Amino acid sequence: MADVGGIAADQLRQIVARIERLEEEKAGLAADIRDVYAEAKGNGFEVKVLRQIIRLRKLDKAELQEQDALLDLYMHALGMDAGGGGGDDD
């Protein structure tokens, strides 16, 4: 293995190649995800809501309950009911 300036050049090349390959895979997956969202939209689903559901499903139960409680608290403080009304009707 050739050292260049104290760096194992072959190992560095392999690491860079792996990262580049993974970045390409990541870009491909991102494109696939966009396609699925486009399909969902074409079938009448709200993409914004789907993204929110995906984000919420990643949370554990305690985190989800905490977010729900804070949302309820903030909405109440702003005079918004839980039914989604909101704001002043003046």
Secondary structure, DSSP 8 states (H G I E B T S, - for coil): --EETTEEHHHHHHHHHHHHHHHHHHHHHHHHHHHHHHHHHHTT--HHHHHHHHHHHTS-HHHHHHHHHHHHHHHHHTT--TTS--S---
